[in-house]
Amino acid sequence: MATPESSSSIAARPIAPSLRGESAPAEASTPWECLEQAREESAGEPLFLWEAPDGRSIAGIGAVARLTAAGPGRFEEMRIRLARLFGRASHQGMVPAGFPGAVAIGGFSFDEQAGRPGWPGFPDAAFHVPSRTFWNTPAGTIETRWSPDEDGAAESGFPEPELASAEPWDRAAWLDAVRLTLERIRAGAFTKVVLARSVDVVLERPADVGGIMATLRSAYPTCYRFLIADGRGNAFLGASPERLVRLAGREVLTEAVAGTQRCEPGEDGSALGRSLAASSKDRSEHGIVLRHLLDTLAPLCGALEAPESPEVMRLPHLLHLRTPVRGLVREGAHALDLVARIHPTPAIAGWPRSEALDWIRRVEGLSRGWYAGPIGWVNAAGEGDFAVGIRSIAIHAGVARIFAGAGIVEGSDPEQEWNETELKMRGILDALARD
């Protein structure tokens, strides 16, 4: 594993060697409204948004510090580097109860990307400390302005490699890939693999990421909404139905989301929900994900609690099975430790994990970039909240790339899995079309 100072994985020169922040009440009532209100004056600056279904949200403008990492040790390297940066952060002014102080917003790629064609502008890991941060608290929305406390300009923006052209699977190629995967499952190579395919959309004009985000917020109020944009045309945004993990104090929250049933808007989903909950194929797929979460979190947690039966989650076009998991972590645990243990879950990779990842690399060919990677925020106390970066859009150089995946298990039907990916893409394509 590379050391945190390795120039091959993290920029060697210090970025914003220490931070100073001052807080005051924000002018708008929510972080999203603050972001919208400041859109014109912040043109060309990085923009960030994180919103959870329970109403917790954070937004950011500008970047006083940026950290990147690459390779299999990227989670640990990012945790160490952020701890060093946050350890030198000072704060003045009003700090209400529950306010997290300095916050870094960003994400990780699904898999290490070295040597594989994929999406440019998004390294294996990248986190920003916004120059202006808006956080909703019981006392109202608070704005904190951060600045370097010592000499040393903050690096901002993503790298600019060439865009790797996607070779999208047509229907016939997808069906062949699913059939081949099913053959490997029957041969005992693995029990589940999640295959993902992508579609590239050439944009007629520069994307209005704020407008796309507004559409996603309206269409998916029960999802985790996120936006990471560098102000130069690169962005990653979406509305994910799946939390990866949240750490608040010592409480850890995660959830198993797996098993899918089509259900159109306006359609009565009660019978479909019962059918989904009774499906042996979907319950088996769901159980694999739940067991992974419980087994991987157990070494870092005391008792973990999960309902005996999953609930049905409804989204536009789709129903999913969902089981929430709650527990208490042992002293010293960090949100990125939990992320590193859990990611990738069987819901977006497969099981056993190593064999499934090897098959994905072989069959898909193209790197997923940040699609299905952990997206969220972390603070100086090691708390954080991360979603799985699905139902998302990556934008670069006038092109938007949209991925969708389907879990392949014994009993999967290739035609139905194709239709599932079409449905998962539909809502994101609709949001892009309204831009």
C-alpha positions, 0 to 999 in steps of 0.5 A: 500500500502506498504511503499517504505522501506518495506522489503517485496517489496523492499530490505531494505538495500541501494544499491549504496547510491550515483552514480558518472558518467563520460562521453566520446565519445564511440568507436563505432558508435551506442549503439548496436555496442558498446555492440557487441564490448564489448561482449567478455570482458563483459562475465558474466556481465549483458547486456541491450539494448533498441531501438526504431523505430525512432533510439533512443537507449541505451545499458548498461553493468554491474550493479552499482545498482539494485532495485526491488519491488513487489505487487500492489504498485510496480510502485509508490515504484519504482518511489520513490526509483529511485528518491532517487537514482538519486537525489544523482547522480553526473556527470563529463565530457562531457554531450551533449544536450539531454543526459539523465544522469543516466538511469535505464533499466528494467521492470515490470511483467504483473500482481503481481506474489505472490503465482502464478506459473510462470517464475523465475528470474523476480520479479514484478519489477526490474531496473538496472543502468548499470555500462557502459551506451551507448546513441546515441546523435546528437553528436554521441554515448556517453559512461558514466561509473557509480560507487558508490560514497560511500561505499556499494556494488551494488547488481546485478542479478535476484533471482533464484527460481525454474522454474514452469513447464508450462502446455501448452494448446493444441489446443483442450484446447485453443478452449475450453477456447476461447468458454468459454470466448465467453460465458462470453462475451455474458453473459455481464461479459466483452467485451474483454479478451486477452488470452495468451498461452505459449510454452517452448523450451529446449535449447541444449546449453546456449543461445546466447542472443546477437545472438538472439537479432541480428536476432530480430533487423534484422527481426523487424526494425520497432519494439521496441527491448529490452534485459535484461540479468543478465549474469548468463543465465537469460534473457528477450528479444524481438521485440515489435510492441507496445509502451506503453508510452514515456515521453520526457520533457512534451510531452507524446506519446502512441499508440493503437495497436489492430486488426490483419490480417495475411499477409505473407512476400512478399504478397501484403498487400494493399487489406488485409489492407483495409479489416482489416481497414473495419472489424467491429470486429477489429475496435471495438477491436481497439476502446476499446484500444484507448478509454482506453488510452484517458480516463486514460491519460486525468487527467494527460494531457492537450489536447490529439491528435489522428487521426480519423482513424487508420493506418495499421502497417505491420510486418512479417506475420501480419498486425495491426491497429495502432493509435498514441496518442500525448499530453502534461502532466501537471507539475510534471508528471513522466514516471512511473506515466503514466505507472501505469495508462495505464498498462495493456491496453485492447490490452493485458488484456481486458475490463473492466480491473478488470473483464478481469484480474480476468478471465485471472487469473482464466483461464490461471493459470500460471503467464505471468511473464514479458510477456506483461509487461512494459519494458523500461528505466527511467531517473533522470528527470522522462522521459522514454520510455516503450514498451509492452513486447510482441513478447518476449522470457524469458530464464532461466536454459536452457529453453526458454518460449514464450507467444502469446496472442489473443484478444477475443471479440464478433465475435471471431472465436476460430480456427482463434484465435489459428492460430493468436497465432501460427503466433505471435510465429513464428517469435520469434521461428525462431529467437531462432532457428537461435541461 
